[in-house]
Amino acid sequence: MDLERAKEEFRRYEEMRQEMYQFLEGAIPRKADGSLDLERAGQLDAKELFERWFKLDYQARRIRAIAIECLGLKGE
C-alpha cells in the first residue's frame, strides 16, 4: 500500500473516532467537573450506536492490516 493511501485511511479513522465522541458527548451530559454524567444520561439509540461503533471498528481493522503489512508482521 502506498503511503498516501495509508495516510488517508488513518485520517478517515480519526474522523470517525471524532464523530463517535461527538455523538456520545451530545447524548451524555457533563458534570460540573467536566466528566461525563452517566447517571443522568438518557437512553441512546442502540441501532445508531452500534452502527457507528461497527463502522469505527471496521476502520480500525483496516488500519491494523496496514500496520501489519508495513511492519512485515504476520496477522494473528
N, CA, C and O of each residue as an XYZ file, in Angstrom:
304
protein
N       0.843     -1.176      0.000
C       0.000      0.000      0.000
C       0.889      1.240      0.000
O       1.874      1.315      0.734
N       0.529      2.197     -0.824
C       1.355      3.402     -0.880
C       1.069      4.300      0.332
O       0.020      4.194      0.967
N       2.001      5.162      0.627
C       1.961      5.997      1.811
C       0.741      6.923      1.830
O       0.106      7.081      2.872
N       0.412      7.529      0.701
C      -0.725      8.460      0.661
C      -2.046      7.736      0.944
O      -2.914      8.266      1.637
N      -2.186      6.555      0.417
C      -3.411      5.787      0.681
C      -3.492      5.394      2.152
O      -4.567      5.446      2.749
N      -2.366      5.001      2.739
C      -2.331      4.653      4.158
C      -2.678      5.871      5.007
O      -3.445      5.757      5.963
N      -2.129      7.026      4.674
C      -2.436      8.256      5.419
C      -3.926      8.568      5.348
O      -4.519      8.991      6.340
N      -4.529      8.365      4.189
C      -5.958      8.628      4.033
C      -6.784      7.702      4.928
O      -7.771      8.135      5.524
N      -6.390      6.445      5.023
C      -7.093      5.503      5.906
C      -6.975      5.942      7.363
O      -7.945      5.848      8.114
N      -5.800      6.420      7.772
C      -5.610      6.913      9.132
C      -6.451      8.173      9.367
O      -7.062      8.322     10.426
N      -6.484      9.067      8.397
C      -7.298     10.283      8.525
C      -8.780      9.927      8.678
O      -9.490     10.511      9.498
N      -9.225      8.973      7.886
C     -10.629      8.542      7.942
C     -10.947      7.968      9.327
O     -12.006      8.240      9.892
N     -10.029      7.179      9.859
C     -10.231      6.614     11.194
C     -10.378      7.730     12.227
O     -11.283      7.692     13.060
N      -9.498      8.713     12.172
C      -9.551      9.812     13.137
C     -10.851     10.606     13.001
O     -11.404     11.042     14.011
N     -11.345     10.802     11.793
C     -12.618     11.485     11.587
C     -13.761     10.695     12.210
O     -14.620     11.258     12.889
N     -13.763      9.395     11.976
C     -14.822      8.542     12.510
C     -14.770      8.495     14.035
O     -15.808      8.484     14.696
N     -13.586      8.469     14.577
C     -13.410      8.459     16.031
C     -13.953      9.751     16.626
O     -14.646      9.727     17.643
N     -13.643     10.869     15.999
C     -14.138     12.161     16.460
C     -15.662     12.218     16.373
O     -16.311     12.741     17.279
N     -16.237     11.689     15.302
C     -17.687     11.662     15.148
C     -18.330     10.833     16.258
O     -19.390     11.198     16.765
N     -17.702      9.729     16.637
C     -18.232      8.890     17.707
C     -18.232      9.652     19.027
O     -19.216      9.612     19.765
N     -17.138     10.346     19.329
C     -17.083     11.140     20.552
C     -18.135     12.246     20.538
O     -18.768     12.502     21.562
N     -18.331     12.899     19.409
C     -19.339     13.948     19.312
C     -20.738     13.383     19.553
O     -21.558     14.004     20.229
N     -21.000     12.216     19.001
C     -22.293     11.562     19.203
C     -22.518     11.274     20.686
O     -23.578     11.585     21.229
N     -21.517     10.679     21.338
C     -21.649     10.342     22.754
C     -21.749     11.587     23.629
O     -22.575     11.646     24.539
N     -20.916     12.571     23.354
C     -20.951     13.790     24.157
C     -22.236     14.577     23.941
O     -22.670     15.306     24.833
N     -22.841     14.443     22.789
C     -24.118     15.101     22.542
C     -25.270     14.427     23.270
O     -26.306     15.049     23.504
N     -25.099     13.167     23.629
C     -26.162     12.402     24.276
C     -25.964     12.258     25.786
O     -26.900     11.897     26.500
N     -24.762     12.534     26.273
C     -24.465     12.350     27.693
C     -24.065     13.698     28.284
O     -23.094     14.311     27.841
N     -24.817     14.158     29.286
C     -24.468     15.455     29.893
C     -23.169     15.381     30.686
O     -22.681     14.300     31.015
N     -22.634     16.533     30.979
C     -21.398     16.615     31.763
C     -21.689     17.091     33.175
O     -22.637     17.839     33.414
N     -20.864     16.649     34.097
C     -20.926     17.115     35.483
C     -20.213     18.465     35.566
O     -19.588     18.908     34.602
N     -20.313     19.102     36.711
C     -19.661     20.398     36.919
C     -18.151     20.309     36.736
O     -17.514     21.276     36.318
N     -17.573     19.137     37.052
C     -16.118     18.973     36.912
C     -15.684     18.625     35.486
O     -14.496     18.446     35.219
N     -16.659     18.532     34.572
C     -16.333     18.259     33.172
C     -16.399     16.803     32.767
O     -16.353     16.494     31.576
N     -16.506     15.897     33.730
C     -16.591     14.476     33.385
C     -18.007     14.135     32.920
O     -18.956     14.861     33.216
N     -18.140     13.036     32.199
C     -19.451     12.624     31.704
C     -20.321     12.145     32.862
O     -19.859     11.411     33.736
N     -21.568     12.563     32.860
C     -22.512     12.182     33.909
C     -23.362     11.025     33.409
O     -24.464     11.224     32.899
N     -22.846      9.831     33.559
C     -23.546      8.647     33.055
C     -24.821      8.361     33.834
O     -25.719      7.691     33.323
N     -24.914      8.861     35.064
C     -26.118      8.673     35.868
C     -27.309      9.424     35.274
O     -28.446      8.960     35.369
N     -27.056     10.568     34.668
C     -28.132     11.382     34.097
C     -28.292     11.185     32.594
O     -29.118     11.849     31.967
N     -27.522     10.294     32.021
C     -27.605     10.069     30.577
C     -28.951      9.444     30.230
O     -29.445      8.559     30.928
N     -29.512      9.915     29.164
C     -30.763      9.332     28.693
C     -30.485      8.059     27.908
O     -29.352      7.583     27.846
N     -31.513      7.531     27.326
C     -31.374      6.334     26.509
C     -30.730      6.699     25.174
O     -31.113      7.681     24.538
N     -29.766      5.916     24.766
C     -29.149      6.096     23.454
C     -29.823      5.167     22.461
O     -30.266      4.076     22.821
N     -29.897      5.591     21.239
C     -30.447      4.752     20.177
C     -29.463      3.616     19.922
O     -28.391      3.830     19.355
N     -29.830      2.414     20.340
C     -28.927      1.269     20.257
C     -28.519      0.977     18.811
O     -27.364      0.641     18.550
N     -29.435      1.101     17.896
C     -29.122      0.830     16.489
C     -28.090      1.828     15.969
O     -27.113      1.441     15.328
N     -28.308      3.101     16.243
C     -27.363      4.119     15.782
C     -26.005      3.948     16.446
O     -24.970      4.052     15.787
N     -26.006      3.685     17.745
C     -24.754      3.476     18.463
C     -23.983      2.297     17.889
O     -22.779      2.400     17.655
N     -24.667      1.175     17.660
C     -23.991      0.001     17.117
C     -23.473      0.269     15.715
O     -22.349     -0.119     15.397
N     -24.257      0.919     14.869
C     -23.809      1.205     13.502
C     -22.553      2.073     13.506
O     -21.620      1.828     12.741
N     -22.534      3.081     14.365
C     -21.359      3.944     14.459
C     -20.149      3.159     14.969
O     -19.046      3.274     14.435
N     -20.378      2.359     16.015
C     -19.283      1.559     16.578
C     -18.763      0.563     15.547
O     -17.551      0.408     15.404
N     -19.655     -0.114     14.828
C     -19.236     -1.113     13.845
C     -18.383     -0.481     12.746
O     -17.369     -1.053     12.346
N     -18.786      0.693     12.255
C     -18.003      1.383     11.220
C     -16.627      1.774     11.748
O     -15.621      1.629     11.053
N     -16.591      2.267     12.976
C     -15.316      2.635     13.593
C     -14.429      1.407     13.772
O     -13.232      1.459     13.489
N     -15.007      0.307     14.240
C     -14.248     -0.926     14.421
C     -13.733     -1.462     13.081
O     -12.595     -1.922     12.989
N     -14.569     -1.401     12.055
C     -14.150     -1.859     10.733
C     -12.945     -1.056     10.236
O     -11.987     -1.613      9.701
N     -13.015      0.257     10.424
C     -11.900      1.105     10.002
C     -10.651      0.794     10.820
O      -9.543      0.797     10.284
N     -10.820      0.528     12.105
C      -9.675      0.167     12.956
C      -9.031     -1.133     12.459
O      -7.808     -1.270     12.480
N      -9.849     -2.072     12.019
C      -9.296     -3.321     11.474
C      -8.549     -3.074     10.172
O      -7.561     -3.751      9.885
N      -9.009     -2.115      9.387
C      -8.282     -1.749      8.158
C      -6.911     -1.173      8.516
O      -5.904     -1.494      7.885
N      -6.893     -0.314      9.541
C      -5.638      0.285      9.996
C      -4.703     -0.805     10.517
O      -3.501     -0.775     10.256
N      -5.255     -1.754     11.246
C      -4.454     -2.877     11.760
C      -3.788     -3.633     10.605
O      -2.609     -3.981     10.681
N      -4.543     -3.879      9.553
C      -3.989     -4.585      8.389
C      -2.861     -3.782      7.745
O      -1.860     -4.352      7.310
N      -3.022     -2.471      7.685
C      -1.974     -1.612      7.125
C      -0.719     -1.717      7.975
O       0.385     -1.867      7.451
N      -0.895     -1.638      9.298
C       0.259     -1.728     10.207
C       0.965     -3.059     10.059
O       2.194     -3.109     10.008
N       0.204     -4.135      9.991
C       0.797     -5.463      9.827
C       1.589     -5.533      8.536
O       2.706     -6.049      8.511
N       1.007     -5.012      7.461
C       1.685     -5.034      6.167
C       2.952     -4.195      6.194
O       4.004     -4.639      5.734
N       2.856     -2.987      6.730
C       4.017     -2.083      6.746
C       5.147     -2.596      7.626
O       6.321     -2.381      7.324
N       4.798     -3.266      8.704
C       5.825     -3.776      9.622
C       6.303     -5.169      9.251
O       7.230     -5.694      9.868
N       5.684     -5.765      8.257
C       6.096     -7.088      7.809
C       5.767     -8.185      8.804
O       6.469     -9.193      8.885
N       4.697     -7.984      9.561
C       4.289     -8.970     10.565
C       3.283     -9.939      9.964
O       2.710     -9.676      8.907
N       3.076    -11.041     10.632
C       2.047    -11.984     10.221
C       0.823    -11.717     11.075
O       0.933    -11.545     12.289
N      -0.355    -11.681     10.440
C      -1.583    -11.466     11.185
C      -1.885    -12.643     12.099
O      -1.524    -13.782     11.803
N      -2.538    -12.362     13.188
C      -2.878    -13.436     14.132
C      -4.211    -14.023     13.790
O      -4.673    -14.941     14.469
